[in-house]
Amino acid sequence: MNKEKILNVIFLGFIFFFFLLLFAKNNGYYETRNTKNSELTKQQIMQFEEDIKNGKEIDIKNYSPAKEIDYSSSLSNGIYKISLKLENAIDQGIKLLFNKASKAIND
């Protein structure tokens, strides 16, 4: 494979990961995961209410759900940052393209 083909494969890989992460972000994956971590279960709410009735000292740490392990790696975080930069670049490029087309049509 020559250098041009290798660069094309790498570029397509970045585009693929960009759209993959963009899809996950737009479908609320991260938001749902964070919301799920912050919600109290029914059992924890019942325990909280019972502790209030009994006059016990209340600490939110006793009632929060078990923390999930974050399996993200520096690679996935790096790819996500690259995808955000690529998203901004594509957005600016499209805006520039449409602005040029608009000026060409209106002039």
Contacts in CASP RR format, 6 or more apart in sequence:
PFRMAT RR
TARGET T0000
AUTHOR 0000-0000-0000
METHOD contacts of the structure
MODEL  1
MNKEKILNVIFLGFIFFFFLLLFAKNNGYYETRNTKNSELTKQQIMQFEE
DIKNGKEIDIKNYSPAKEIDYSSSLSNGIYKISLKLENAIDQGIKLLFNK
ASKAIND
1 9 0 8 1.000
14 82 0 8 1.000
14 83 0 8 1.000
14 86 0 8 1.000
15 86 0 8 1.000
17 79 0 8 1.000
17 82 0 8 1.000
17 83 0 8 1.000
18 82 0 8 1.000
18 83 0 8 1.000
18 86 0 8 1.000
18 87 0 8 1.000
21 79 0 8 1.000
21 80 0 8 1.000
21 83 0 8 1.000
22 83 0 8 1.000
22 87 0 8 1.000
24 30 0 8 1.000
33 68 0 8 1.000
37 65 0 8 1.000
37 67 0 8 1.000
37 68 0 8 1.000
39 65 0 8 1.000
40 48 0 8 1.000
40 63 0 8 1.000
40 64 0 8 1.000
40 65 0 8 1.000
41 65 0 8 1.000
44 63 0 8 1.000
44 64 0 8 1.000
44 65 0 8 1.000
45 63 0 8 1.000
47 62 0 8 1.000
47 63 0 8 1.000
48 58 0 8 1.000
48 63 0 8 1.000
51 58 0 8 1.000
51 62 0 8 1.000
52 58 0 8 1.000
END
